[in-house]
Amino acid sequence: MRAILAKQSELSLASAVFYFAGALFAFLSVTVFPHPERQGSVLLVLILPACLVASATMLLLGRRLRRVPALALMSVAAGAVLYLAFTTPTAITAMNQGLLFFTILLYLVWFGPMWFARVLGYEWVALYTVAVAVRFGEQSYSVLVTFVVTTVAMSEMIGMFKNRIEATSLTDPLCGVWNKRGFAAVIERATMTIRRTGQPLSVLYIDLDDLKHVNDTYGHHEGDRVLRSFAAEIDRTTRAQDSVARLGGDEFAVLLIGADAEVAQALGQRLREQVTMTSWSFGVAQMEAGESPDDFIIRADRMMLEDKRHRKAARAARAARAAAEP
């Protein structure tokens, strides 16, 4: 069991638990709590194995499970719950099924974009509310009002909480740009975009040359000021579609969607002329077909180290010539 859990992501584990709970709900509805007038019993019988298969599939996929197919499958599950709400024979059963919509909406808020949860989730809640109100009349009104208000309020609160967590965990607290984890997420999204559109994708890998000297001479407070100012200048002077990140220490990266290596190299030279508060080296790489994001970044890092060696050698040569002059 530990080996299985170690291979899971938050998405796969939550999905597996949700579908297993759906299978348990269907089993109890058919065996322990059957109703002679239930029109959806055939669907419940079909839901039981389908949910078990879905739960097992989520566990088998583990970290390989992607958000888009998971959200698509959740939409199918919501459609099944909505059908049951239209066909359920009693008001109390319909109310119980409404709790499933609450769970589905929270799933969408946590694992999907907030706009998607609002558009699709609130549409499901509205359809469910209308269906129950039409079928069961005034006896359901007060419960439905409580359900809608609670569901929407909790979804918005959890959405705000999620945004705060993401802002804290994906951005660098000192410089206010993406951190290494956030940059990895940006690259993943950008990779999907270029595969769909065929655009080039390049990265500018940057390393400040003299930050250690600044820290040793003027203190870390001054070093932090240099980092903040440098990040702000790079962010201000790059294009709107570019993404700036601090990867750690004095290393930064700029992801350039729609720019090939030649354009990225020219941009790096232009930025070096404009951002002059400290000297810095950079390397460029363009993502190749089938290349992983890690290899993509490593190639740019190597080019940056080569640039740094050349610049250091050039400075040493200039200093030697200056010392040799009479």
C-alpha positions in Angstrom: 0.0 0.0 0.0 2.8 2.4 0.8 4.4 1.7 -2.6 1.1 2.6 -4.3 0.6 5.8 -2.3 4.2 6.9 -3.0 3.4 6.9 -6.7 0.3 9.1 -6.3 -0.2 12.8 -6.9 -2.8 14.9 -5.1 -4.9 14.7 -8.3 -4.8 11.0 -8.7 -5.4 10.2 -5.0 -8.3 12.6 -4.7 -9.8 11.2 -8.0 -9.4 7.6 -6.8 -11.1 8.4 -3.5 -13.9 10.3 -5.2 -14.8 7.4 -7.6 -14.5 4.8 -4.9 -16.9 6.8 -2.8 -19.2 6.9 -5.9 -19.1 3.2 -6.2 -19.9 2.8 -2.5 -22.8 5.2 -2.9 -24.2 3.2 -5.8 -23.8 -0.1 -4.0 -25.6 1.2 -0.9 -28.4 2.7 -3.0 -29.0 -0.5 -4.8 -28.6 -3.0 -1.8 -29.0 -1.3 1.6 -31.3 1.6 0.7 -33.3 0.5 -2.4 -36.5 2.2 -3.4 -39.3 0.4 -5.3 -40.0 3.5 -7.4 -36.4 4.3 -8.3 -36.2 4.9 -12.0 -32.4 5.3 -12.0 -31.6 1.8 -10.5 -30.2 0.6 -13.8 -27.9 3.5 -14.0 -26.8 2.9 -10.5 -25.9 -0.7 -11.3 -23.9 0.6 -14.2 -22.2 3.3 -12.1 -20.9 0.8 -9.6 -18.4 -1.0 -11.9 -17.7 2.2 -13.8 -16.6 4.0 -10.6 -14.5 1.0 -9.5 -12.7 0.9 -12.8 -12.2 4.7 -12.7 -10.8 4.5 -9.2 -8.4 1.8 -10.0 -7.3 3.6 -13.2 -6.5 6.8 -11.2 -4.3 4.8 -8.9 -2.6 3.0 -11.7 -1.9 6.3 -13.5 -0.7 8.0 -10.3 1.6 10.9 -11.1 1.0 10.4 -14.8 -2.6 11.5 -14.5 -3.1 14.9 -16.2 -5.5 17.6 -15.2 -7.5 17.8 -18.5 -8.6 14.2 -18.7 -9.3 14.2 -15.0 -11.6 17.2 -15.3 -13.3 15.8 -18.4 -14.1 12.6 -16.5 -15.4 14.6 -13.6 -17.8 16.3 -16.1 -19.2 12.9 -17.0 -19.6 12.0 -13.4 -21.5 15.3 -12.8 -23.8 14.5 -15.7 -24.6 11.1 -14.2 -25.4 12.7 -10.8 -27.6 15.3 -12.5 -29.6 12.6 -14.3 -30.1 10.8 -10.9 -31.4 14.1 -9.5 -34.0 14.3 -12.3 -35.1 10.7 -11.7 -34.9 10.2 -8.0 -38.3 9.3 -6.4 -37.9 11.2 -3.1 -36.8 14.7 -2.0 -34.4 13.4 0.7 -32.6 11.3 -1.9 -32.3 14.3 -4.2 -30.9 16.3 -1.4 -28.3 13.6 -0.7 -27.3 13.7 -4.3 -26.9 17.5 -4.1 -24.0 16.8 -1.6 -22.2 15.1 -4.5 -22.4 18.3 -6.5 -20.8 20.1 -3.5 -17.9 17.6 -3.6 -17.6 17.8 -7.4 -17.4 21.6 -7.4 -14.7 21.7 -4.7 -12.8 19.2 -6.8 -13.0 21.6 -9.8 -12.0 24.6 -7.7 -8.9 22.8 -6.3 -7.6 21.0 -9.4 -8.9 23.2 -12.2 -8.8 26.9 -13.1 -11.3 29.0 -11.2 -13.1 30.2 -14.3 -13.8 26.6 -15.3 -15.2 25.8 -11.9 -17.4 28.8 -12.0 -18.8 28.3 -15.5 -19.3 24.6 -15.4 -19.8 24.0 -11.7 -22.3 26.7 -11.1 -24.2 25.6 -14.2 -24.5 22.1 -12.8 -25.6 23.6 -9.4 -28.2 25.7 -11.2 -29.6 22.8 -13.2 -29.8 20.6 -10.1 -31.5 23.3 -8.1 -34.1 23.9 -10.9 -34.7 20.2 -11.2 -35.3 19.6 -7.5 -37.4 22.7 -7.1 -39.7 21.7 -10.0 -40.1 18.1 -8.9 -40.6 18.7 -5.2 -42.0 22.2 -4.9 -42.0 24.3 -1.7 -40.8 21.6 0.6 -37.4 21.8 -1.1 -37.0 25.6 -1.3 -35.3 26.3 2.0 -32.9 23.4 1.7 -32.0 24.5 -1.9 -31.3 28.0 -0.8 -29.0 26.8 1.9 -27.3 24.4 -0.5 -26.7 27.0 -3.2 -25.4 29.7 -0.8 -23.2 27.3 1.1 -21.8 25.7 -2.1 -21.0 29.0 -3.8 -19.6 30.6 -0.6 -17.4 27.6 0.2 -16.2 27.3 -3.4 -15.2 31.0 -3.6 -13.4 30.8 -0.2 -11.5 27.7 -1.1 -10.6 29.3 -4.5 -9.2 32.4 -2.7 -7.3 30.1 -0.3 -5.9 28.1 -3.3 -4.8 31.3 -5.0 -2.9 32.4 -1.9 -1.2 29.1 -1.6 -0.2 29.2 -5.2 1.1 32.7 -5.0 3.2 31.7 -2.0 4.5 28.4 -3.3 5.1 29.4 -7.0 6.6 32.9 -6.7 9.9 34.0 -5.2 9.2 36.0 -2.0 12.2 38.3 -2.5 11.9 39.2 -6.2 8.2 38.7 -6.8 8.7 36.6 -10.0 8.2 32.9 -10.5 10.3 30.5 -8.4 11.8 27.2 -9.6 8.6 25.3 -9.0 6.4 28.0 -10.6 8.7 28.1 -13.6 8.4 24.4 -14.1 4.6 24.8 -14.2 5.0 27.6 -16.7 7.3 25.5 -18.9 4.8 22.6 -18.8 1.9 24.8 -20.0 4.2 26.5 -22.6 5.2 23.0 -23.9 1.6 22.1 -24.5 1.0 25.4 -26.3 3.9 25.0 -28.7 3.0 21.4 -29.5 -0.4 22.6 -30.5 0.7 25.7 -32.4 4.1 24.8 -33.7 5.7 27.9 -32.3 9.4 27.9 -31.1 10.2 28.0 -27.4 13.4 29.4 -26.0 14.9 30.1 -22.6 17.3 32.8 -21.5 19.4 31.5 -18.6 21.0 34.3 -16.5 23.6 34.4 -13.8 24.8 37.6 -12.0 28.5 37.9 -12.1 29.4 39.8 -8.9 26.7 39.1 -6.4 29.1 37.3 -4.0 31.4 40.4 -4.1 28.4 42.7 -3.3 27.3 40.5 -0.4 30.8 40.2 1.0 31.6 43.9 0.6 28.3 45.6 1.4 26.2 42.9 3.2 23.4 40.7 2.2 20.8 43.5 2.5 22.5 45.2 -0.5 22.7 41.9 -2.3 19.0 41.4 -1.8 18.3 44.9 -3.2 20.4 44.1 -6.3 18.4 40.9 -6.8 15.0 42.7 -6.5 16.1 45.6 -8.7 17.5 43.2 -11.3 14.4 41.0 -11.4 12.1 44.1 -11.7 14.2 45.5 -14.6 14.2 42.2 -16.5 10.5 41.8 -15.9 9.9 45.4 -17.1 12.0 45.2 -20.3 10.9 41.7 -21.5 7.8 41.1 -23.6 4.4 40.7 -22.1 4.2 37.0 -23.1 7.6 36.2 -21.5 7.9 34.6 -18.1 10.7 35.6 -15.7 11.8 33.4 -12.8 14.4 33.3 -10.1 15.7 29.8 -10.0 17.8 30.3 -6.9 20.6 32.4 -5.6 21.7 34.7 -8.4 20.3 32.6 -11.2 17.3 33.8 -13.3 15.5 32.5 -16.4 13.3 34.1 -19.0 11.0 31.8 -21.0 10.3 33.1 -24.5 7.3 31.7 -26.3 7.4 32.2 -30.1 11.1 33.0 -30.1 13.8 30.9 -31.6 17.4 30.7 -30.5 18.5 33.6 -32.7 15.7 35.9 -31.4 16.5 34.9 -27.8 20.2 35.6 -28.3 19.4 39.1 -29.7 17.0 39.7 -26.8 19.7 38.7 -24.3 22.2 41.2 -25.9 19.5 44.0 -25.9 18.7 43.3 -22.2 22.4 43.3 -21.3 22.6 46.8 -22.8 19.5 48.0 -21.0 19.9 46.3 -17.6 23.3 47.6 -16.4 23.0 47.8 -12.6 25.2 44.7 -12.4 27.1 42.6 -14.8 25.6 39.3 -15.8 26.1 36.3 -18.1 23.5 34.5 -20.1 23.0 31.4 -22.2 20.3 30.5 -24.7 18.6 27.3 -25.7 15.7 26.5 -28.0 13.5 23.5 -27.1 14.0 20.6 -29.5 11.4 18.0 -30.4 11.0 15.4 -27.7 13.3 17.2 -25.3 12.4 17.3 -21.6 12.1 20.6 -19.8 15.1 19.6 -17.6 17.4 19.0 -20.5 16.1 22.2 -22.1 17.2 24.2 -19.1 20.5 22.3 -18.7 21.5 23.2 -22.2 20.9 26.9 -21.5 22.8 26.7 -18.2 25.8 25.3 -20.1 25.7 28.1 -22.6 25.6 30.6 -19.7 28.7 29.0 -18.1 30.5 29.3 -21.5 29.5 32.9 -21.8 30.7 33.5 -18.2 34.1 32.0 -19.0 34.5 34.0 -22.1 33.6 37.2 -20.3 35.9 36.5 -17.4 38.8 35.7 -19.8 38.0 38.9 -21.7 38.1 41.0 -18.5 41.4 39.3 -17.5 42.9 40.1 -20.9 41.8 43.8 -20.7 43.3 44.0 -17.2 46.6 42.5 -18.4 46.8 45.0 -21.3 46.0 47.9 -19.0 48.7 46.8 -16.5 51.2 46.4 -19.4 50.6 49.9 -20.7 53.2 52.5 -19.6 
